[in-house]
């Protein structure tokens, strides 16, 4: 146990010596560390306060950029829709015009068809189909035509 005391005593004196020397160094060092720690803390808070508005602003700008993309896309869709609507309106007006032309053409064709029908009915009436269907009348007409042909032949034969 005596050895423990002797050992404890030198340690205590070392501690006192260290403590005596350490406070002088400790006073100088902590003041530097505290001041540098304070300045670091101040700069950290300053950078935090400076970085926070920048971060908020950049986040807001990113959101606004996204909204801007949406807005441009929406405007383009509206332009394309209005362009398509104009094309549809133009096509419908052309279609209406063509339908009117087709109706006018159809009416004129009906008029022409009516006129052709009247002419055809007159021509059929002039053909005397009843006389052509009757064989005895047809043979009489053939004899008549042959006699005329013979008369014409004899006239031209005398002249030649």
C-alpha positions as a LaTeX table, in Angstrom:
\begin{tabular}{lrrr}
\hline
Residue & $x$ (\AA) & $y$ (\AA) & $z$ (\AA) \\
\hline
Unk1 & 0.00 & 0.00 & 0.00 \\
Unk2 & 2.90 & 2.22 & 0.58 \\
Unk3 & 3.87 & 1.83 & $-2.97$ \\
Unk4 & 0.44 & 2.91 & $-3.95$ \\
Unk5 & 0.83 & 6.12 & $-1.98$ \\
Unk6 & 4.14 & 6.90 & $-3.45$ \\
Unk7 & 2.85 & 6.31 & $-6.83$ \\
Unk8 & $-0.24$ & 8.34 & $-6.13$ \\
Unk9 & 1.81 & 11.22 & $-4.84$ \\
Unk10 & 3.95 & 11.64 & $-7.95$ \\
Unk11 & 0.83 & 11.48 & $-10.03$ \\
Unk12 & $-0.79$ & 14.17 & $-7.96$ \\
Unk13 & 2.24 & 16.39 & $-8.34$ \\
Unk14 & 2.26 & 15.74 & $-12.04$ \\
Unk15 & $-1.38$ & 16.65 & $-12.19$ \\
Unk16 & $-0.67$ & 19.85 & $-10.27$ \\
Unk17 & 2.21 & 20.65 & $-12.58$ \\
Unk18 & 0.15 & 19.87 & $-15.58$ \\
Unk19 & $-2.75$ & 21.77 & $-14.17$ \\
Unk20 & $-0.55$ & 24.77 & $-13.46$ \\
Unk21 & 0.88 & 24.78 & $-16.92$ \\
Unk22 & $-2.33$ & 23.80 & $-18.58$ \\
Unk23 & $-4.46$ & 26.67 & $-17.35$ \\
Unk24 & $-2.17$ & 29.19 & $-18.99$ \\
Unk25 & $-2.28$ & 27.27 & $-22.23$ \\
Unk26 & $-5.89$ & 26.40 & $-21.71$ \\
Unk27 & $-6.83$ & 30.04 & $-21.31$ \\
Unk28 & $-5.06$ & 30.99 & $-24.50$ \\
Unk29 & $-6.23$ & 28.03 & $-26.53$ \\
Unk30 & $-9.89$ & 28.05 & $-25.50$ \\
Unk31 & $-10.18$ & 31.75 & $-26.22$ \\
Unk32 & $-8.85$ & 31.13 & $-29.69$ \\
Unk33 & $-11.03$ & 28.08 & $-30.10$ \\
Unk34 & $-14.05$ & 29.84 & $-28.68$ \\
Unk35 & $-13.52$ & 32.86 & $-30.83$ \\
Unk36 & $-12.91$ & 30.74 & $-33.89$ \\
Unk37 & $-15.84$ & 28.55 & $-32.90$ \\
Unk38 & $-17.95$ & 31.65 & $-32.44$ \\
Unk39 & $-16.92$ & 33.03 & $-35.80$ \\
Unk40 & $-17.46$ & 29.66 & $-37.37$ \\
Unk41 & $-20.87$ & 29.46 & $-35.76$ \\
Unk42 & $-21.65$ & 33.00 & $-36.89$ \\
Unk43 & $-20.48$ & 32.31 & $-40.42$ \\
Unk44 & $-22.38$ & 29.02 & $-40.39$ \\
Unk45 & $-25.54$ & 30.79 & $-39.30$ \\
Unk46 & $-24.88$ & 33.53 & $-41.83$ \\
Unk47 & $-24.35$ & 31.00 & $-44.59$ \\
Unk48 & $-27.41$ & 29.12 & $-43.39$ \\
Unk49 & $-29.44$ & 32.30 & $-43.44$ \\
Unk50 & $-27.94$ & 33.23 & $-46.80$ \\
Unk51 & $-28.35$ & 29.72 & $-48.22$ \\
Unk52 & $-31.93$ & 29.35 & $-47.07$ \\
Unk53 & $-33.35$ & 32.19 & $-49.20$ \\
Unk54 & $-31.25$ & 31.02 & $-52.13$ \\
Unk55 & $-32.57$ & 27.48 & $-51.72$ \\
Unk56 & $-36.13$ & 28.73 & $-51.39$ \\
Unk57 & $-35.68$ & 31.00 & $-54.38$ \\
Unk58 & $-34.13$ & 28.27 & $-56.53$ \\
Unk59 & $-36.89$ & 25.83 & $-55.53$ \\
Unk60 & $-39.52$ & 28.44 & $-56.36$ \\
Unk61 & $-37.81$ & 29.14 & $-59.68$ \\
Unk62 & $-37.83$ & 25.43 & $-60.50$ \\
Unk63 & $-41.55$ & 25.29 & $-59.73$ \\
Unk64 & $-42.19$ & 28.39 & $-61.85$ \\
Unk65 & $-40.16$ & 26.88 & $-64.70$ \\
Unk66 & $-42.32$ & 23.77 & $-64.55$ \\
Unk67 & $-45.44$ & 25.93 & $-64.62$ \\
Unk68 & $-43.97$ & 27.83 & $-67.56$ \\
Unk69 & $-43.47$ & 24.57 & $-69.48$ \\
Unk70 & $-47.05$ & 23.63 & $-68.75$ \\
Unk71 & $-48.24$ & 27.07 & $-69.85$ \\
Unk72 & $-46.33$ & 26.91 & $-73.13$ \\
Unk73 & $-47.62$ & 23.43 & $-73.86$ \\
Unk74 & $-51.16$ & 24.61 & $-73.09$ \\
Unk75 & $-50.76$ & 27.59 & $-75.43$ \\
Unk76 & $-49.46$ & 25.35 & $-78.20$ \\
Unk77 & $-52.37$ & 22.97 & $-77.76$ \\
Unk78 & $-54.80$ & 25.89 & $-77.96$ \\
Unk79 & $-53.11$ & 27.18 & $-81.12$ \\
Unk80 & $-53.25$ & 23.77 & $-82.73$ \\
Unk81 & $-56.86$ & 23.35 & $-81.70$ \\
Unk82 & $-57.83$ & 26.72 & $-83.16$ \\
Unk83 & $-55.91$ & 25.88 & $-86.34$ \\
Unk84 & $-57.73$ & 22.56 & $-86.60$ \\
Unk85 & $-61.04$ & 24.28 & $-85.90$ \\
Unk86 & $-60.35$ & 26.75 & $-88.75$ \\
Unk87 & $-59.52$ & 23.85 & $-91.06$ \\
Unk88 & $-62.74$ & 22.06 & $-90.06$ \\
Unk89 & $-64.78$ & 25.21 & $-90.65$ \\
Unk90 & $-63.13$ & 25.70 & $-94.03$ \\
Unk91 & $-63.76$ & 22.08 & $-94.99$ \\
Unk92 & $-67.40$ & 22.36 & $-93.92$ \\
Unk93 & $-67.87$ & 25.50 & $-96.03$ \\
Unk94 & $-66.30$ & 23.73 & $-99.04$ \\
Unk95 & $-68.54$ & 20.73 & $-98.39$ \\
Unk96 & $-71.63$ & 22.93 & $-98.22$ \\
Unk97 & $-70.61$ & 24.64 & $-101.45$ \\
Unk98 & $-70.00$ & 21.30 & $-103.18$ \\
Unk99 & $-73.37$ & 19.97 & $-101.98$ \\
Unk100 & $-75.09$ & 23.03 & $-103.41$ \\
Unk101 & $-73.26$ & 22.54 & $-106.72$ \\
Unk102 & $-74.22$ & 18.86 & $-106.72$ \\
Unk103 & $-77.87$ & 19.72 & $-106.09$ \\
Unk104 & $-77.82$ & 22.28 & $-108.92$ \\
Unk105 & $-76.20$ & 19.77 & $-111.26$ \\
Unk106 & $-78.73$ & 17.12 & $-110.25$ \\
Unk107 & $-81.62$ & 19.49 & $-110.99$ \\
Unk108 & $-80.14$ & 20.40 & $-114.40$ \\
Unk109 & $-79.70$ & 16.69 & $-115.21$ \\
Unk110 & $-83.35$ & 16.08 & $-114.30$ \\
Unk111 & $-84.40$ & 18.86 & $-116.71$ \\
Unk112 & $-82.23$ & 17.43 & $-119.48$ \\
Unk113 & $-83.54$ & 13.92 & $-118.80$ \\
Unk114 & $-87.10$ & 15.17 & $-119.08$ \\
Unk115 & $-86.31$ & 16.82 & $-122.42$ \\
Unk116 & $-84.62$ & 13.66 & $-123.75$ \\
Unk117 & $-87.60$ & 11.59 & $-122.63$ \\
Unk118 & $-89.98$ & 13.86 & $-124.54$ \\
Unk119 & $-87.82$ & 13.65 & $-127.66$ \\
Unk120 & $-87.60$ & 9.86 & $-127.35$ \\
Unk121 & $-91.37$ & 9.55 & $-127.00$ \\
Unk122 & $-91.84$ & 11.68 & $-130.15$ \\
Unk123 & $-89.34$ & 9.52 & $-132.04$ \\
Unk124 & $-91.09$ & 6.34 & $-130.95$ \\
Unk125 & $-94.40$ & 7.77 & $-132.06$ \\
Unk126 & $-92.90$ & 8.57 & $-135.50$ \\
Unk127 & $-91.57$ & 5.02 & $-135.98$ \\
Unk128 & $-95.01$ & 3.50 & $-136.34$ \\
Unk129 & $-94.14$ & 0.36 & $-134.44$ \\
Unk130 & $-97.57$ & $-1.07$ & $-135.04$ \\
Unk131 & $-96.96$ & $-1.08$ & $-138.79$ \\
Unk132 & $-93.53$ & $-2.66$ & $-138.36$ \\
Unk133 & $-94.96$ & $-5.42$ & $-136.22$ \\
Unk134 & $-97.58$ & $-6.30$ & $-138.83$ \\
Unk135 & $-95.92$ & $-8.51$ & $-141.50$ \\
Unk136 & $-98.41$ & $-7.74$ & $-144.28$ \\
Unk137 & $-97.85$ & $-4.00$ & $-143.88$ \\
Unk138 & $-94.10$ & $-4.55$ & $-143.83$ \\
Unk139 & $-94.25$ & $-6.54$ & $-147.09$ \\
Unk140 & $-96.35$ & $-3.81$ & $-148.69$ \\
Unk141 & $-93.81$ & $-1.21$ & $-147.70$ \\
Unk142 & $-90.99$ & $-3.40$ & $-149.08$ \\
Unk143 & $-92.80$ & $-3.75$ & $-152.46$ \\
Unk144 & $-93.29$ & $-0.03$ & $-152.53$ \\
Unk145 & $-89.61$ & 0.60 & $-151.78$ \\
Unk146 & $-88.53$ & $-1.91$ & $-154.45$ \\
Unk147 & $-90.71$ & $-0.26$ & $-157.07$ \\
Unk148 & $-89.23$ & 3.12 & $-156.25$ \\
Unk149 & $-85.75$ & 1.64 & $-156.41$ \\
Unk150 & $-86.50$ & 0.13 & $-159.83$ \\
Unk151 & $-87.87$ & 3.46 & $-161.06$ \\
Unk152 & $-84.74$ & 5.24 & $-159.91$ \\
Unk153 & $-82.58$ & 2.57 & $-161.50$ \\
Unk154 & $-84.32$ & 2.87 & $-164.82$ \\
Unk155 & $-84.01$ & 6.68 & $-164.77$ \\
Unk156 & $-80.31$ & 6.53 & $-164.02$ \\
Unk157 & $-79.84$ & 3.71 & $-166.47$ \\
Unk158 & $-81.32$ & 5.80 & $-169.33$ \\
Unk159 & $-79.24$ & 8.80 & $-168.38$ \\
Unk160 & $-76.03$ & 6.80 & $-168.29$ \\
\hline
\end{tabular}
